[in-house]
Structure formats: structure tokens, C-alpha cells
Amino acid sequence: MNPREAGFTYLTVLFAIAFMGLGLALTGEVWHTALTRDREMQLLYAGNQYRRAIERYYVSGPRQFPGTLEDLLKDPRKPGTERYLRKLYFDPLTGKSEWGLVKSPQGGIMGVYSLSEDPPKKVAGFAFANREFEGATKYSDW
């Protein structure tokens, strides 16, 4: 093998490695976007579960909001066991069970939101129940 052929083979291998690296970078970006969109769907699901549970809690007794999220697992206002949620959901964006709490002026929790300050991928096309999230600049606005 003469030196010219060795140089050509070296360049070919170098370009092949560069193209594989570029392909891996693009694959990583697509994977990250898909993962973020999946977490957004989980966040919307958990938020809607909390919304429905708080609504049911509010209308099922003397019109008051739950004092803690744990009250949604077992209503302390009733002698029997009445559950509005089966479990407390974790925030899929932060990976923690801690949520931001929207407090009622009379006391109690009237809503939850993510503590993530990251910008959302989804900014439009929400379901009617979540229409107020359109145009939000960070997840904590959801």
C-alpha cells in the first residue's frame, strides 16, 4: 500500500466517524424531544387528576378545599373512607412529589402546578380544560 492509499483510507474513516457522530447527535436530540413531550403528557394527566379530585372534594361536603394533598387520599371530613385520588402523583418534570400549591383565599388548596422553570415544548393545541396554558413560557405557568 503506497502512502497515498493510506491517506485516502484515513480520510474515509475520519469522515465516516464524523458522520456517525452527527447521526448520534441528531438521534439524541430527537430522543430528548420525544422524552420531553412524554413528560408534558404525564404532567397534563397528573394535573387533570388533581383538578378533578379537588373539584370532587369541594362539592362533596361543606364547600371547602382540601387542607393538604393527602386529604384527597382520605377525606378527613367524613367518618368512612372516601378517596378522590388513589395515590399522590409526582411531578414528571422535576421527578419529585413536591408541587406548587395554589392556595384558596379561605384556606386550602385549590390547584397544583409544576415547580419546573423550563420552557415547554407544547405552547398551543391544548384540550378545552387546559386552554389557559396556551402561550405559557414555563411549566410553572401551567
Chimera marker file (.cmm) of the C-alpha trace (Angstrom):
<marker_set name="trace">
<marker id="1" x="0.000" y="0.000" z="0.000" r="1" g="1" b="0" radius="0.5"/>
<marker id="2" x="1.517" y="3.283" z="-1.014" r="1" g="1" b="0" radius="0.5"/>
<marker id="3" x="1.284" y="6.407" z="1.199" r="1" g="1" b="0" radius="0.5"/>
<marker id="4" x="-1.430" y="7.970" z="-0.990" r="1" g="1" b="0" radius="0.5"/>
<marker id="5" x="-3.755" y="4.984" z="-0.498" r="1" g="1" b="0" radius="0.5"/>
<marker id="6" x="-3.125" y="5.012" z="3.261" r="1" g="1" b="0" radius="0.5"/>
<marker id="7" x="-4.008" y="8.707" z="3.406" r="1" g="1" b="0" radius="0.5"/>
<marker id="8" x="-7.209" y="8.108" z="1.438" r="1" g="1" b="0" radius="0.5"/>
<marker id="9" x="-8.268" y="5.302" z="3.800" r="1" g="1" b="0" radius="0.5"/>
<marker id="10" x="-7.528" y="7.509" z="6.799" r="1" g="1" b="0" radius="0.5"/>
<marker id="11" x="-9.675" y="10.328" z="5.380" r="1" g="1" b="0" radius="0.5"/>
<marker id="12" x="-12.516" y="7.905" z="4.585" r="1" g="1" b="0" radius="0.5"/>
<marker id="13" x="-12.511" y="6.544" z="8.141" r="1" g="1" b="0" radius="0.5"/>
<marker id="14" x="-12.338" y="10.082" z="9.541" r="1" g="1" b="0" radius="0.5"/>
<marker id="15" x="-15.386" y="11.177" z="7.512" r="1" g="1" b="0" radius="0.5"/>
<marker id="16" x="-17.286" y="8.014" z="8.466" r="1" g="1" b="0" radius="0.5"/>
<marker id="17" x="-16.678" y="8.700" z="12.166" r="1" g="1" b="0" radius="0.5"/>
<marker id="18" x="-17.740" y="12.340" z="11.734" r="1" g="1" b="0" radius="0.5"/>
<marker id="19" x="-20.995" y="11.299" z="10.015" r="1" g="1" b="0" radius="0.5"/>
<marker id="20" x="-21.714" y="8.710" z="12.715" r="1" g="1" b="0" radius="0.5"/>
<marker id="21" x="-21.168" y="11.362" z="15.384" r="1" g="1" b="0" radius="0.5"/>
<marker id="22" x="-23.535" y="13.728" z="13.587" r="1" g="1" b="0" radius="0.5"/>
<marker id="23" x="-26.133" y="10.955" z="13.317" r="1" g="1" b="0" radius="0.5"/>
<marker id="24" x="-25.834" y="10.184" z="17.020" r="1" g="1" b="0" radius="0.5"/>
<marker id="25" x="-26.204" y="13.866" z="17.904" r="1" g="1" b="0" radius="0.5"/>
<marker id="26" x="-29.381" y="14.136" z="15.822" r="1" g="1" b="0" radius="0.5"/>
<marker id="27" x="-30.746" y="10.929" z="17.331" r="1" g="1" b="0" radius="0.5"/>
<marker id="28" x="-30.059" y="12.272" z="20.825" r="1" g="1" b="0" radius="0.5"/>
<marker id="29" x="-31.921" y="15.493" z="20.041" r="1" g="1" b="0" radius="0.5"/>
<marker id="30" x="-34.941" y="13.610" z="18.682" r="1" g="1" b="0" radius="0.5"/>
<marker id="31" x="-34.919" y="11.290" z="21.709" r="1" g="1" b="0" radius="0.5"/>
<marker id="32" x="-34.740" y="14.239" z="24.112" r="1" g="1" b="0" radius="0.5"/>
<marker id="33" x="-37.663" y="15.970" z="22.379" r="1" g="1" b="0" radius="0.5"/>
<marker id="34" x="-39.754" y="12.784" z="22.493" r="1" g="1" b="0" radius="0.5"/>
<marker id="35" x="-38.937" y="12.324" z="26.190" r="1" g="1" b="0" radius="0.5"/>
<marker id="36" x="-39.881" y="15.943" z="26.948" r="1" g="1" b="0" radius="0.5"/>
<marker id="37" x="-43.199" y="15.598" z="25.111" r="1" g="1" b="0" radius="0.5"/>
<marker id="38" x="-43.943" y="12.397" z="27.017" r="1" g="1" b="0" radius="0.5"/>
<marker id="39" x="-43.249" y="14.155" z="30.325" r="1" g="1" b="0" radius="0.5"/>
<marker id="40" x="-45.530" y="17.002" z="29.269" r="1" g="1" b="0" radius="0.5"/>
<marker id="41" x="-48.333" y="14.495" z="28.643" r="1" g="1" b="0" radius="0.5"/>
<marker id="42" x="-47.718" y="12.948" z="32.074" r="1" g="1" b="0" radius="0.5"/>
<marker id="43" x="-47.782" y="16.417" z="33.653" r="1" g="1" b="0" radius="0.5"/>
<marker id="44" x="-51.105" y="17.256" z="31.992" r="1" g="1" b="0" radius="0.5"/>
<marker id="45" x="-52.535" y="13.898" z="33.108" r="1" g="1" b="0" radius="0.5"/>
<marker id="46" x="-51.421" y="14.328" z="36.735" r="1" g="1" b="0" radius="0.5"/>
<marker id="47" x="-52.593" y="17.941" z="36.817" r="1" g="1" b="0" radius="0.5"/>
<marker id="48" x="-56.012" y="16.981" z="35.481" r="1" g="1" b="0" radius="0.5"/>
<marker id="49" x="-56.289" y="14.183" z="38.051" r="1" g="1" b="0" radius="0.5"/>
<marker id="50" x="-55.573" y="16.681" z="40.827" r="1" g="1" b="0" radius="0.5"/>
<marker id="51" x="-58.044" y="19.158" z="39.308" r="1" g="1" b="0" radius="0.5"/>
<marker id="52" x="-60.859" y="16.601" z="39.212" r="1" g="1" b="0" radius="0.5"/>
<marker id="53" x="-60.056" y="15.321" z="42.703" r="1" g="1" b="0" radius="0.5"/>
<marker id="54" x="-60.091" y="18.839" z="44.185" r="1" g="1" b="0" radius="0.5"/>
<marker id="55" x="-63.393" y="19.599" z="42.419" r="1" g="1" b="0" radius="0.5"/>
<marker id="56" x="-64.983" y="16.405" z="43.781" r="1" g="1" b="0" radius="0.5"/>
<marker id="57" x="-63.625" y="17.132" z="47.265" r="1" g="1" b="0" radius="0.5"/>
<marker id="58" x="-65.058" y="20.653" z="47.140" r="1" g="1" b="0" radius="0.5"/>
<marker id="59" x="-68.579" y="19.649" z="46.054" r="1" g="1" b="0" radius="0.5"/>
<marker id="60" x="-68.884" y="16.517" z="48.204" r="1" g="1" b="0" radius="0.5"/>
<marker id="61" x="-69.123" y="18.270" z="51.537" r="1" g="1" b="0" radius="0.5"/>
<marker id="62" x="-69.231" y="21.691" z="53.095" r="1" g="1" b="0" radius="0.5"/>
<marker id="63" x="-67.810" y="23.776" z="50.245" r="1" g="1" b="0" radius="0.5"/>
<marker id="64" x="-64.170" y="23.876" z="51.284" r="1" g="1" b="0" radius="0.5"/>
<marker id="65" x="-60.889" y="22.983" z="49.653" r="1" g="1" b="0" radius="0.5"/>
<marker id="66" x="-58.554" y="20.264" z="50.979" r="1" g="1" b="0" radius="0.5"/>
<marker id="67" x="-56.015" y="21.427" z="53.545" r="1" g="1" b="0" radius="0.5"/>
<marker id="68" x="-53.336" y="19.087" z="52.189" r="1" g="1" b="0" radius="0.5"/>
<marker id="69" x="-52.961" y="16.872" z="49.147" r="1" g="1" b="0" radius="0.5"/>
<marker id="70" x="-53.166" y="13.872" z="51.477" r="1" g="1" b="0" radius="0.5"/>
<marker id="71" x="-56.786" y="14.861" z="52.224" r="1" g="1" b="0" radius="0.5"/>
<marker id="72" x="-57.558" y="13.755" z="48.662" r="1" g="1" b="0" radius="0.5"/>
<marker id="73" x="-56.497" y="10.206" z="49.580" r="1" g="1" b="0" radius="0.5"/>
<marker id="74" x="-58.848" y="10.017" z="52.567" r="1" g="1" b="0" radius="0.5"/>
<marker id="75" x="-61.377" y="12.742" z="53.285" r="1" g="1" b="0" radius="0.5"/>
<marker id="76" x="-60.970" y="13.694" z="56.987" r="1" g="1" b="0" radius="0.5"/>
<marker id="77" x="-64.405" y="15.363" z="56.977" r="1" g="1" b="0" radius="0.5"/>
<marker id="78" x="-66.200" y="12.032" z="56.644" r="1" g="1" b="0" radius="0.5"/>
<marker id="79" x="-66.329" y="9.097" z="59.065" r="1" g="1" b="0" radius="0.5"/>
<marker id="80" x="-65.830" y="6.462" z="56.346" r="1" g="1" b="0" radius="0.5"/>
<marker id="81" x="-63.120" y="6.225" z="53.751" r="1" g="1" b="0" radius="0.5"/>
<marker id="82" x="-63.773" y="8.411" z="50.743" r="1" g="1" b="0" radius="0.5"/>
<marker id="83" x="-60.966" y="8.758" z="48.239" r="1" g="1" b="0" radius="0.5"/>
<marker id="84" x="-60.708" y="11.325" z="45.482" r="1" g="1" b="0" radius="0.5"/>
<marker id="85" x="-57.294" y="10.086" z="44.358" r="1" g="1" b="0" radius="0.5"/>
<marker id="86" x="-55.794" y="6.614" z="44.565" r="1" g="1" b="0" radius="0.5"/>
<marker id="87" x="-52.277" y="7.972" z="45.009" r="1" g="1" b="0" radius="0.5"/>
<marker id="88" x="-50.379" y="11.235" z="45.049" r="1" g="1" b="0" radius="0.5"/>
<marker id="89" x="-48.706" y="11.860" z="41.713" r="1" g="1" b="0" radius="0.5"/>
<marker id="90" x="-45.133" y="13.014" z="41.313" r="1" g="1" b="0" radius="0.5"/>
<marker id="91" x="-44.145" y="15.878" z="39.048" r="1" g="1" b="0" radius="0.5"/>
<marker id="92" x="-42.695" y="14.166" z="35.950" r="1" g="1" b="0" radius="0.5"/>
<marker id="93" x="-40.567" y="17.205" z="35.103" r="1" g="1" b="0" radius="0.5"/>
<marker id="94" x="-38.801" y="17.505" z="38.453" r="1" g="1" b="0" radius="0.5"/>
<marker id="95" x="-39.108" y="13.844" z="39.465" r="1" g="1" b="0" radius="0.5"/>
<marker id="96" x="-40.300" y="14.892" z="42.928" r="1" g="1" b="0" radius="0.5"/>
<marker id="97" x="-43.620" y="14.577" z="44.717" r="1" g="1" b="0" radius="0.5"/>
<marker id="98" x="-43.441" y="18.272" z="45.581" r="1" g="1" b="0" radius="0.5"/>
<marker id="99" x="-45.863" y="20.545" z="43.719" r="1" g="1" b="0" radius="0.5"/>
<marker id="100" x="-46.513" y="24.246" z="43.750" r="1" g="1" b="0" radius="0.5"/>
<marker id="101" x="-49.810" y="24.823" z="45.547" r="1" g="1" b="0" radius="0.5"/>
<marker id="102" x="-52.458" y="27.351" z="44.548" r="1" g="1" b="0" radius="0.5"/>
<marker id="103" x="-53.987" y="28.451" z="47.844" r="1" g="1" b="0" radius="0.5"/>
<marker id="104" x="-57.601" y="29.494" z="48.233" r="1" g="1" b="0" radius="0.5"/>
<marker id="105" x="-58.296" y="32.868" z="49.919" r="1" g="1" b="0" radius="0.5"/>
<marker id="106" x="-60.365" y="30.960" z="52.510" r="1" g="1" b="0" radius="0.5"/>
<marker id="107" x="-57.553" y="28.460" z="53.056" r="1" g="1" b="0" radius="0.5"/>
<marker id="108" x="-56.958" y="25.102" z="51.470" r="1" g="1" b="0" radius="0.5"/>
<marker id="109" x="-55.540" y="24.009" z="48.154" r="1" g="1" b="0" radius="0.5"/>
<marker id="110" x="-57.466" y="24.891" z="45.019" r="1" g="1" b="0" radius="0.5"/>
<marker id="111" x="-54.843" y="23.797" z="42.490" r="1" g="1" b="0" radius="0.5"/>
<marker id="112" x="-51.341" y="22.495" z="41.831" r="1" g="1" b="0" radius="0.5"/>
<marker id="113" x="-48.623" y="23.400" z="39.344" r="1" g="1" b="0" radius="0.5"/>
<marker id="114" x="-45.165" y="22.150" z="38.396" r="1" g="1" b="0" radius="0.5"/>
<marker id="115" x="-42.174" y="23.812" z="40.029" r="1" g="1" b="0" radius="0.5"/>
<marker id="116" x="-40.127" y="23.447" z="36.822" r="1" g="1" b="0" radius="0.5"/>
<marker id="117" x="-38.964" y="26.728" z="35.293" r="1" g="1" b="0" radius="0.5"/>
<marker id="118" x="-38.065" y="25.120" z="31.946" r="1" g="1" b="0" radius="0.5"/>
<marker id="119" x="-39.784" y="26.367" z="28.779" r="1" g="1" b="0" radius="0.5"/>
<marker id="120" x="-42.454" y="23.955" z="27.477" r="1" g="1" b="0" radius="0.5"/>
<marker id="121" x="-42.352" y="22.357" z="24.031" r="1" g="1" b="0" radius="0.5"/>
<marker id="122" x="-46.138" y="22.479" z="23.782" r="1" g="1" b="0" radius="0.5"/>
<marker id="123" x="-47.481" y="26.030" z="23.642" r="1" g="1" b="0" radius="0.5"/>
<marker id="124" x="-50.729" y="25.575" z="21.687" r="1" g="1" b="0" radius="0.5"/>
<marker id="125" x="-53.335" y="22.961" z="20.813" r="1" g="1" b="0" radius="0.5"/>
<marker id="126" x="-54.419" y="22.179" z="24.366" r="1" g="1" b="0" radius="0.5"/>
<marker id="127" x="-57.691" y="20.490" z="25.259" r="1" g="1" b="0" radius="0.5"/>
<marker id="128" x="-60.535" y="22.792" z="26.283" r="1" g="1" b="0" radius="0.5"/>
<marker id="129" x="-59.959" y="22.132" z="30.008" r="1" g="1" b="0" radius="0.5"/>
<marker id="130" x="-56.305" y="23.212" z="29.659" r="1" g="1" b="0" radius="0.5"/>
<marker id="131" x="-56.792" y="26.129" z="27.252" r="1" g="1" b="0" radius="0.5"/>
<marker id="132" x="-55.339" y="28.639" z="29.745" r="1" g="1" b="0" radius="0.5"/>
<marker id="133" x="-51.899" y="27.021" z="29.267" r="1" g="1" b="0" radius="0.5"/>
<marker id="134" x="-51.615" y="28.322" z="25.690" r="1" g="1" b="0" radius="0.5"/>
<marker id="135" x="-48.737" y="30.735" z="25.326" r="1" g="1" b="0" radius="0.5"/>
<marker id="136" x="-47.172" y="29.833" z="28.708" r="1" g="1" b="0" radius="0.5"/>
<marker id="137" x="-43.423" y="30.481" z="28.777" r="1" g="1" b="0" radius="0.5"/>
<marker id="138" x="-42.523" y="27.984" z="31.533" r="1" g="1" b="0" radius="0.5"/>
<marker id="139" x="-44.021" y="24.849" z="33.048" r="1" g="1" b="0" radius="0.5"/>
<marker id="140" x="-44.735" y="26.572" z="36.356" r="1" g="1" b="0" radius="0.5"/>
<marker id="141" x="-47.291" y="28.680" z="34.452" r="1" g="1" b="0" radius="0.5"/>
<marker id="142" x="-49.276" y="25.519" z="33.640" r="1" g="1" b="0" radius="0.5"/>
<link id1="1" id2="2" r="1" g="1" b="0" radius="0.2"/>
<link id1="2" id2="3" r="1" g="1" b="0" radius="0.2"/>
<link id1="3" id2="4" r="1" g="1" b="0" radius="0.2"/>
<link id1="4" id2="5" r="1" g="1" b="0" radius="0.2"/>
<link id1="5" id2="6" r="1" g="1" b="0" radius="0.2"/>
<link id1="6" id2="7" r="1" g="1" b="0" radius="0.2"/>
<link id1="7" id2="8" r="1" g="1" b="0" radius="0.2"/>
<link id1="8" id2="9" r="1" g="1" b="0" radius="0.2"/>
<link id1="9" id2="10" r="1" g="1" b="0" radius="0.2"/>
<link id1="10" id2="11" r="1" g="1" b="0" radius="0.2"/>
<link id1="11" id2="12" r="1" g="1" b="0" radius="0.2"/>
<link id1="12" id2="13" r="1" g="1" b="0" radius="0.2"/>
<link id1="13" id2="14" r="1" g="1" b="0" radius="0.2"/>
<link id1="14" id2="15" r="1" g="1" b="0" radius="0.2"/>
<link id1="15" id2="16" r="1" g="1" b="0" radius="0.2"/>
<link id1="16" id2="17" r="1" g="1" b="0" radius="0.2"/>
<link id1="17" id2="18" r="1" g="1" b="0" radius="0.2"/>
<link id1="18" id2="19" r="1" g="1" b="0" radius="0.2"/>
<link id1="19" id2="20" r="1" g="1" b="0" radius="0.2"/>
<link id1="20" id2="21" r="1" g="1" b="0" radius="0.2"/>
<link id1="21" id2="22" r="1" g="1" b="0" radius="0.2"/>
<link id1="22" id2="23" r="1" g="1" b="0" radius="0.2"/>
<link id1="23" id2="24" r="1" g="1" b="0" radius="0.2"/>
<link id1="24" id2="25" r="1" g="1" b="0" radius="0.2"/>
<link id1="25" id2="26" r="1" g="1" b="0" radius="0.2"/>
<link id1="26" id2="27" r="1" g="1" b="0" radius="0.2"/>
<link id1="27" id2="28" r="1" g="1" b="0" radius="0.2"/>
<link id1="28" id2="29" r="1" g="1" b="0" radius="0.2"/>
<link id1="29" id2="30" r="1" g="1" b="0" radius="0.2"/>
<link id1="30" id2="31" r="1" g="1" b="0" radius="0.2"/>
<link id1="31" id2="32" r="1" g="1" b="0" radius="0.2"/>
<link id1="32" id2="33" r="1" g="1" b="0" radius="0.2"/>
<link id1="33" id2="34" r="1" g="1" b="0" radius="0.2"/>
<link id1="34" id2="35" r="1" g="1" b="0" radius="0.2"/>
<link id1="35" id2="36" r="1" g="1" b="0" radius="0.2"/>
<link id1="36" id2="37" r="1" g="1" b="0" radius="0.2"/>
<link id1="37" id2="38" r="1" g="1" b="0" radius="0.2"/>
<link id1="38" id2="39" r="1" g="1" b="0" radius="0.2"/>
<link id1="39" id2="40" r="1" g="1" b="0" radius="0.2"/>
<link id1="40" id2="41" r="1" g="1" b="0" radius="0.2"/>
<link id1="41" id2="42" r="1" g="1" b="0" radius="0.2"/>
<link id1="42" id2="43" r="1" g="1" b="0" radius="0.2"/>
<link id1="43" id2="44" r="1" g="1" b="0" radius="0.2"/>
<link id1="44" id2="45" r="1" g="1" b="0" radius="0.2"/>
<link id1="45" id2="46" r="1" g="1" b="0" radius="0.2"/>
<link id1="46" id2="47" r="1" g="1" b="0" radius="0.2"/>
<link id1="47" id2="48" r="1" g="1" b="0" radius="0.2"/>
<link id1="48" id2="49" r="1" g="1" b="0" radius="0.2"/>
<link id1="49" id2="50" r="1" g="1" b="0" radius="0.2"/>
<link id1="50" id2="51" r="1" g="1" b="0" radius="0.2"/>
<link id1="51" id2="52" r="1" g="1" b="0" radius="0.2"/>
<link id1="52" id2="53" r="1" g="1" b="0" radius="0.2"/>
<link id1="53" id2="54" r="1" g="1" b="0" radius="0.2"/>
<link id1="54" id2="55" r="1" g="1" b="0" radius="0.2"/>
<link id1="55" id2="56" r="1" g="1" b="0" radius="0.2"/>
<link id1="56" id2="57" r="1" g="1" b="0" radius="0.2"/>
<link id1="57" id2="58" r="1" g="1" b="0" radius="0.2"/>
<link id1="58" id2="59" r="1" g="1" b="0" radius="0.2"/>
<link id1="59" id2="60" r="1" g="1" b="0" radius="0.2"/>
<link id1="60" id2="61" r="1" g="1" b="0" radius="0.2"/>
<link id1="61" id2="62" r="1" g="1" b="0" radius="0.2"/>
<link id1="62" id2="63" r="1" g="1" b="0" radius="0.2"/>
<link id1="63" id2="64" r="1" g="1" b="0" radius="0.2"/>
<link id1="64" id2="65" r="1" g="1" b="0" radius="0.2"/>
<link id1="65" id2="66" r="1" g="1" b="0" radius="0.2"/>
<link id1="66" id2="67" r="1" g="1" b="0" radius="0.2"/>
<link id1="67" id2="68" r="1" g="1" b="0" radius="0.2"/>
<link id1="68" id2="69" r="1" g="1" b="0" radius="0.2"/>
<link id1="69" id2="70" r="1" g="1" b="0" radius="0.2"/>
<link id1="70" id2="71" r="1" g="1" b="0" radius="0.2"/>
<link id1="71" id2="72" r="1" g="1" b="0" radius="0.2"/>
<link id1="72" id2="73" r="1" g="1" b="0" radius="0.2"/>
<link id1="73" id2="74" r="1" g="1" b="0" radius="0.2"/>
<link id1="74" id2="75" r="1" g="1" b="0" radius="0.2"/>
<link id1="75" id2="76" r="1" g="1" b="0" radius="0.2"/>
<link id1="76" id2="77" r="1" g="1" b="0" radius="0.2"/>
<link id1="77" id2="78" r="1" g="1" b="0" radius="0.2"/>
<link id1="78" id2="79" r="1" g="1" b="0" radius="0.2"/>
<link id1="79" id2="80" r="1" g="1" b="0" radius="0.2"/>
<link id1="80" id2="81" r="1" g="1" b="0" radius="0.2"/>
<link id1="81" id2="82" r="1" g="1" b="0" radius="0.2"/>
<link id1="82" id2="83" r="1" g="1" b="0" radius="0.2"/>
<link id1="83" id2="84" r="1" g="1" b="0" radius="0.2"/>
<link id1="84" id2="85" r="1" g="1" b="0" radius="0.2"/>
<link id1="85" id2="86" r="1" g="1" b="0" radius="0.2"/>
<link id1="86" id2="87" r="1" g="1" b="0" radius="0.2"/>
<link id1="87" id2="88" r="1" g="1" b="0" radius="0.2"/>
<link id1="88" id2="89" r="1" g="1" b="0" radius="0.2"/>
<link id1="89" id2="90" r="1" g="1" b="0" radius="0.2"/>
<link id1="90" id2="91" r="1" g="1" b="0" radius="0.2"/>
<link id1="91" id2="92" r="1" g="1" b="0" radius="0.2"/>
<link id1="92" id2="93" r="1" g="1" b="0" radius="0.2"/>
<link id1="93" id2="94" r="1" g="1" b="0" radius="0.2"/>
<link id1="94" id2="95" r="1" g="1" b="0" radius="0.2"/>
<link id1="95" id2="96" r="1" g="1" b="0" radius="0.2"/>
<link id1="96" id2="97" r="1" g="1" b="0" radius="0.2"/>
<link id1="97" id2="98" r="1" g="1" b="0" radius="0.2"/>
<link id1="98" id2="99" r="1" g="1" b="0" radius="0.2"/>
<link id1="99" id2="100" r="1" g="1" b="0" radius="0.2"/>
<link id1="100" id2="101" r="1" g="1" b="0" radius="0.2"/>
<link id1="101" id2="102" r="1" g="1" b="0" radius="0.2"/>
<link id1="102" id2="103" r="1" g="1" b="0" radius="0.2"/>
<link id1="103" id2="104" r="1" g="1" b="0" radius="0.2"/>
<link id1="104" id2="105" r="1" g="1" b="0" radius="0.2"/>
<link id1="105" id2="106" r="1" g="1" b="0" radius="0.2"/>
<link id1="106" id2="107" r="1" g="1" b="0" radius="0.2"/>
<link id1="107" id2="108" r="1" g="1" b="0" radius="0.2"/>
<link id1="108" id2="109" r="1" g="1" b="0" radius="0.2"/>
<link id1="109" id2="110" r="1" g="1" b="0" radius="0.2"/>
<link id1="110" id2="111" r="1" g="1" b="0" radius="0.2"/>
<link id1="111" id2="112" r="1" g="1" b="0" radius="0.2"/>
<link id1="112" id2="113" r="1" g="1" b="0" radius="0.2"/>
<link id1="113" id2="114" r="1" g="1" b="0" radius="0.2"/>
<link id1="114" id2="115" r="1" g="1" b="0" radius="0.2"/>
<link id1="115" id2="116" r="1" g="1" b="0" radius="0.2"/>
<link id1="116" id2="117" r="1" g="1" b="0" radius="0.2"/>
<link id1="117" id2="118" r="1" g="1" b="0" radius="0.2"/>
<link id1="118" id2="119" r="1" g="1" b="0" radius="0.2"/>
<link id1="119" id2="120" r="1" g="1" b="0" radius="0.2"/>
<link id1="120" id2="121" r="1" g="1" b="0" radius="0.2"/>
<link id1="121" id2="122" r="1" g="1" b="0" radius="0.2"/>
<link id1="122" id2="123" r="1" g="1" b="0" radius="0.2"/>
<link id1="123" id2="124" r="1" g="1" b="0" radius="0.2"/>
<link id1="124" id2="125" r="1" g="1" b="0" radius="0.2"/>
<link id1="125" id2="126" r="1" g="1" b="0" radius="0.2"/>
<link id1="126" id2="127" r="1" g="1" b="0" radius="0.2"/>
<link id1="127" id2="128" r="1" g="1" b="0" radius="0.2"/>
<link id1="128" id2="129" r="1" g="1" b="0" radius="0.2"/>
<link id1="129" id2="130" r="1" g="1" b="0" radius="0.2"/>
<link id1="130" id2="131" r="1" g="1" b="0" radius="0.2"/>
<link id1="131" id2="132" r="1" g="1" b="0" radius="0.2"/>
<link id1="132" id2="133" r="1" g="1" b="0" radius="0.2"/>
<link id1="133" id2="134" r="1" g="1" b="0" radius="0.2"/>
<link id1="134" id2="135" r="1" g="1" b="0" radius="0.2"/>
<link id1="135" id2="136" r="1" g="1" b="0" radius="0.2"/>
<link id1="136" id2="137" r="1" g="1" b="0" radius="0.2"/>
<link id1="137" id2="138" r="1" g="1" b="0" radius="0.2"/>
<link id1="138" id2="139" r="1" g="1" b="0" radius="0.2"/>
<link id1="139" id2="140" r="1" g="1" b="0" radius="0.2"/>
<link id1="140" id2="141" r="1" g="1" b="0" radius="0.2"/>
<link id1="141" id2="142" r="1" g="1" b="0" radius="0.2"/>
</marker_set>
